[in-house]
Amino acid sequence: MTVLQLPWLELSIAIAICGSLFVSRWRDPSRAYHWGLVCIGVVFACTLVAWLGYYLGVTDDELNRFSPQLKLFGRRLFSLDELSSPLVPTVALLHFLTALATARTKMRRYSFSWSLAAEAIRLATFSCEEPWVVVGLLAVATVPPYIELVNRNRPTRVYVLHMALFVTLLIGGWSLVAAAGGSYTSSQANIGTILLMAAILVRCGSIPAHCWVTDWFEHASFGIGLLFVVPLSGVYAAVRLVLPIAPEWGLRGIGLISLATAVYASGMSIVQRDARRFFAYLFLSHASLVLVGLELRTPLSLTASLCLWFSEMLSLGGFGLALRALEARFGRLSLVKFQGLYSHSPSLAVCFMLTGLACVGFPATVGFISTELLVDSAVSFSSSVCVAVLAATALNGISIVRAYLLLFTGARHVSAVSLEIGLRERIAVLTLAALILGGGIFPQPGVSSRYQAAEEILQRRDQAKLAETKPPTEMQPISK
């Protein structure tokens, strides 16, 4: 037995749960920060070792030999495959960098206990393939954000209405699909698939259920708000629950709604007067573009979507952390007049522009190859779809440059104290910059991994269709 054969994935989830209970005991924000950061760092290290073991060829059989009690449903409940192997450590990295970059002025508002609990749920969700368990975890994941709003004495009605609708559609849809007994072309299964697709659109904030995202960023703390939306849990649900069984017309419907949302949200991001609402619409546009790639149903488009999903987790996460660091120094940011903040925080200005350009696929960034693949697949599918994708990307680029000019240029901001970036924030910024530039300069390993994941997803879809259309076995003649 080697060290890599230990159940590191299960250990990371267990440490996150135990760390949440342990950190909740501390009332001193400074102690809660230090112990919370230690727990989140250990969780990230465990997921990184689990990812390393997967790519070095440690199989489930070897893991089961060491810990057979972790098997459920005839196999391990939590495991990595080609789809989830890079997503799990990326989710843990986002939690770690968000906690690391939390300023002293934000420590009382950022709950490390609930952050660890939410991280455990997300890690379990992204490493699970059992449909009912995925449905249950997605439903449970809506609880910590609600408690966040309650603890901050913020309104919860919009969030509760949308998440209740999401959970109801999700449970009802998969109940009908499961009751169909594998017959994905029956009317019962089709109704269940429609409910599942509606749940995905609600969770991703597609039109007309997009208002909960702007309301969420308006009332939640920025760090918790980022961690709830940036991993794109709705896209994971679409890949695991909807894509293998959805009919062609259903996927086409999701694609059209997502495309309309991407263009609409990108246009809205240009005219926003508040930085948080600007980021909310920017997120909605990029999440919808990921769904557009999923629904084109070709290996190239699916590879582009999976690459875009991974790159947006890094670039949008870094972009949000840059905005959060600015808020910690200057309060809620307005996009009405020029702020002139560059002289106070040049490092944040560079990180803001770098992560923003990565979101729209600037060359030599991690988002370039994914955007290029998505445009190429859209060209082969439909010229109108290609024009819409290009329009959304161009509008997002304009909104990012506009926000940069309003925040960092113009008349200088006068302050009596130093507003330079701190050491912990500098580490977070440099880490994200290295990943964004490294993924852009050396994209081949990531693209190869996403292509293999796309092949596996399409193979499962083909197997489901083949099993549905397979003719019945010939009846043997009855002997006289």
N, C-alpha and C positions, 0 to 999 in steps of 0.2 A: 504494500500500500504506500502511495506517495501522498505528499501534502495536498496535491491538486485533487485527490479523490475524496477529500472531505466534503461534506454537504455545505459548501460556502454560501450557496444561494439561500438555503433555509436558515443558515446562521445569520445572514444579513437581515432577513425579515424578523427573526427572533430578537436580534440585538436592537433593532429599531423599536419593537414593541416594548421590550424591557427598558430601553433608554427613555422612552416616553413616560413610563410609569415612574422611573427614577427622577427624571428632571422635573416632573410635576410637583415633587416634594419641596423644591427650592423656591422660596419667595424672593430671595435676593436676585435681581436681574443679572448682576455680574456673575454670580455663581451658576445660575441657570444657563448663561451664555457659554461659559467655559465647559461645563459638563455636557451641554447639548452639542457643542462643536466637536467634542471628543467622540461622542456617540455617533454623530453623523459622519465623522471622518472614518471611524472603524467600519461603519456600514458600507461606505464607498470602497474601502480597501477590500472588504469581503466580496463585493460585486465584481471588482476588478480581477480578483483571483479566480472567481467563478467564470468570468469571460475568458481569462487566459487558459483555464482548464478546458473549456469548450473548444477553443481554437487549436489547442495542442492534442486534441483527440481523446479526451477523457469521456467515455461513453456512459450512458445511463446504467448499463449493466454493472460497470465497475462501481458506480455510486450506490447502486442498490445492494451490492455485495457488502458494502460497509454499513449501510443504514437501510435495511429492508423495511423497517417499521414506518418509513416515510412514504411508502407506496399507498396509493388510494386510486380507486377506479381501475385497478389492475396495472397501474404505472405510477411514476412519480407525479405528484400533484404540481410541483413547481420544478420546471426544467427550462433550459435554454435551447433554442433552435436557431436556424439561420435568420429568422425575422427578429427575434427578441434579444439575441446575444449582444448587439451593440446598444440596444435601447435601454436595457436594465442599468448598466454602469453609467450611461448618460443621464438617466433620471437621478441616480445617486449623486453624480457630479454636480448637477444643478442644485440639488438640496445643499450640498456641501459648500459650494461657492456662494449661494445666497446667504447661508448662515455665516460664512467667513466674512462677507462684505457688509454685514449688518453693523451700522454705525452705533455709537454709544447712545445717541439720541433716539434710536429706534428700538433699543433692546426691550423696553417695557411694552412696546406695541407688538413685537414679533414673538409669538408663542413657540418656543422650541419644543415643548411637550407635544403640542398638536401637530407641529411640523414633522416630528418623528413618527407620530401615529399615521399621518397622511402618507409619509414616505413608505412605511410598511405596507400600506394598502396598495400603493402604486407599484411597488416592486412585486408584490404578489400578483397583481393584475397583469403586468407585462411579462410575467414568467409562467402564466397559466394558459392552458389550451382547453380545459374542460368547460364546455359552454355554460352550464348552470353555475359553476363557480365564478366564471368571468362575469356573468350577469349579477351575481350576488356581490362581488367585489366592486363593480361599477356603481351599484346602488349604495353600498356602504361608503364609498368615496365621497358621496355628496354630503355626508354628515359633518366632518370637520370644518368645511367652509361655513356651514350654517352656524356652528358654535362660534366660529371666528366673528361672524357678524353680530351674534347675540352678545358676546363678550365686549365688543366695541360699541354696543348700544346703537347699532345701525339698523335701518329698515331691512326686513327680510322677505317682504311679500313677493317681490318680483323674482327673487332667487328661488324661493320655495315653490312658487307656482310652476316655474319652468323645470326645476329638478323633479318635482312630483310628476309632472307630465312625462319627463324623460324616463323615470323609473317605471311608471305604469305602462308606457308603451313598450319598454324593454322586456319586462316580465311577461306582459300579455303576448307580445310577439313571439318570444321564444317558447312560451307554453303551447301556442298553436302549432309552431313548427315541430316541436317535440312530439305533440299528440298526433301529428300526421304520420309518424312512424317511418320517416325516411322518404316519404313520397313528396318530393319537392314541387311537383307540378299540380298537386291537388289544390282545390279552392281554399281549403283550410290553411295549407302551407303558404299559399300566395297571400292570404290576408295577414298571416303572421309575419311574412317577409316585409309587407308594406308597413306594418307597425314597427318592425325593427328599423327600417330605413327612416321612418319618421323620428324615431328615438335618436338615431345617429345625427340627423339634421338639427334636432333640438340641442343635443349636447355640443355640437360643433358651432352652434350659433348661426346657422344658415337662415336666410330670409324665409318666413317673417319672424322667426324665434331668435332674433339676434340681440334684442334689447337687454337680455339678462347679462350679457358680457360687459356692456358699457356700465350698467348698474353695478355689477360686481367690482369692476376696477374703481368705480366712484366711491364705494363704501368700504371695501376691504383694505387691509394693509398691502402695500405694493408687493412685498416679498411673498406673502401667502397667495396673493392674487396671481402672481407669476407662476408659482409652482402648481397651482390648480389647473391652469389652462395650457401652459407651454408644452407639457409632454404630449398633448393631443390624444387623450385617452379615448375620445370618440372615434378617432381614426383606427385605433387598435381594435375597438369593438367592431368597426366596419370590416376590417380584415378577417377577424376571427369568426364573426357571426353571420355577416351579410354576404360578403363577396363569394364564399364557396357555394351558396345556394340561391342567390338572387337571380331572377330571370333577366333577360337582356333589356326588356322595357323598363324594369325597375332601376337597373344601373344607369340607364340612359336618363331617367328622371332625376336621379341624384346628381348626375353630372351636370344637367342643365341648371338645376337650382343652385348647385355649388358655383357654377360659372357665373351666374347672375350675381350671386353674393360676392364673389371675388371682385368683379368690376364695380359693383355698388359700394362695397366697403373701401376699396382703394380710392374711389372718388370722394367719399366722405372723409377719409383721412386727411385730404388736402385742406379742407375748409374748417377743421377743428380749431377751437380757440383754447382748449385745455390739453395739456400733454398726456394725461392719462386716457382721455377719450381718443386722442390721436393714436396711442399705442393699442387701444382696444380694437379700433377699426383696422389697424395694420395687421393685428393678429387674425381678425376675422377673414381678411383677404387671403392671407397665406394659408390658413387652415382650409379654406375653400379650394385653393389651388391644389393642395394635397389630395383632396377628395376628387377633384377633376381628373387627376392622373390615375387614381384607382379605378375610376369607372370607364376608362377607355379600353380596358380589358386586353391589352397587348403586352407582351414581355417588355418592350421598350418603355411604354407609358407607365407600367407598374414599377419598373426599375426607377424611372424618373421620380415617381411619387414617393417611393421609399427613400431614395436619396434626398429628396426635398424635405421629407419628414425629419430625417436625421439632421440635415443642415439647419432647418428652422428651429429645432430644439436648441442648437448651439447659438445661432445668430440672434434669434428673437430673445433667448434667455439672456445673452450678453447685452443686447440692446435695452432690455428691460432693467437689467442691473445698473447700466449706466444712467438711465433716467432715475432710478431709485437713489443712486448715490448723489445725483444733483438735487433731488428733493430733500435729502438729509441735510444739505447745506443751505439751500435757498427756499425751502418750503414748496408748496404746490406751484407747479410751473405753468406759466401762461404763454400762449402762442399768439398774443395780440401785438406785442411790440418787441423790439430788439433788446435782448438782455445783456449782451456783451460779457459772457461768462468765461471766455477762452483764457483770458489772462490769469484767472484764479484757478482754473482746472484744465490745463492743456492736455493732461493724460486722459481725463474723462472725455474731452472733445475728440481726441484721436480714437478712443474706444467706441464712442458714439458713432462716429462716421464709419469706422471699420466694420462694426457689427451691422450697421444699417445698410451699407453697401453689400455685405454678404447676404442680407435678406433678399435683395433684388438681383443677386447673381452677378456681381461685379467680378471681372477676371482675377484669377489668383486667389479667390476666396472659396470656401467650401460650398457656397451656393451656386457657383458658376456652372459646374458640370450638371447639377440637377436641373437648373433652369434651362440649360441648353437641351438636355434630354427631353424635358417636358415640351418645349417648343417643337422639337423635331417630331415627337410622337403626335402632337396636335396637328402638325402640317399633314402628316399621312392620314389622319382621321378626317379632318374637315378644315377648310380654309377659314370658315367663320369662327370655329373654336380657337384656331391659332391666333386670329386677330384679337379675340377677347382675352386670351392669355397674355398676349403682348401688351394689350391696353392696360390690363390690371398691373402687370409688372412695371410698365412705364409710369403709371400714376403713383404706384408705391414709391418708386424712385424719386419722383418729383416731391412727394410729401416728406420724404426723409431729408432731402436737401433743404427744403423749406424750413423744417423744424430745426435743422442744424444752424442755418443762418439766423433764425430768430433767437435761438438760445445762446449762441456763442459769438456772434458778431454784433457790430453796432457800437453804441456808446458803452463805455466801460462801466461795469458794476463796482460801486465803491463799498468797501468793507474794511472795518478796523481790525479784523482778525484774519489769520491765514485760513484759506479754504482749500488748501492743497489736498490731493488724494493721499489717504493713509496707506500704511504698509499692507494691511490685510486686503484692502480694496485693490491695491496695486498687484498683489499676487493673483487675485481673481481675474483682473483685467488681462494680465500677461498670460495666464493659463488659457483663457478663451481666445486671445489673439493668436497664440501658438496653435491651438486646435483649428481655428478658422483658416489661417494661412497654410498650415500643414496639410489640411484636407484639400485645399485648393491647388497647392503645388504638386502634391502626390495623391491624386484622386483614385488611382486604379484599385488599390485594395478595398476601399469603401464601395466603389461601383461594382466590383466583382462579387462582394458579399451581398449587396442588394439585388444583383441580378439572380444569384442563386436563390435568394428568398422569394423573388418574384416567380421563378420557375416552380418552386415548391407550392406556392399559393395557386398558380394556374393549374398545376397538376392535380391538386385536391379538387378544384372546381371541375376539371374534366372528369375525374373519377366519379364525382357525385352525379354529373350529367349522364355518364355512361351507365352507372348503376340504375338510374331512373329509366333509361330507354332500353335496357337489356331485355330481350324477349323472354317470355316465360319458358321454362323447360318443357320439352315435349312430353305428353302423357304417354306412358307405356300402355300398349294394348292389353285389354283384359283377357286372360286365358279362358278358354271354354272349359 
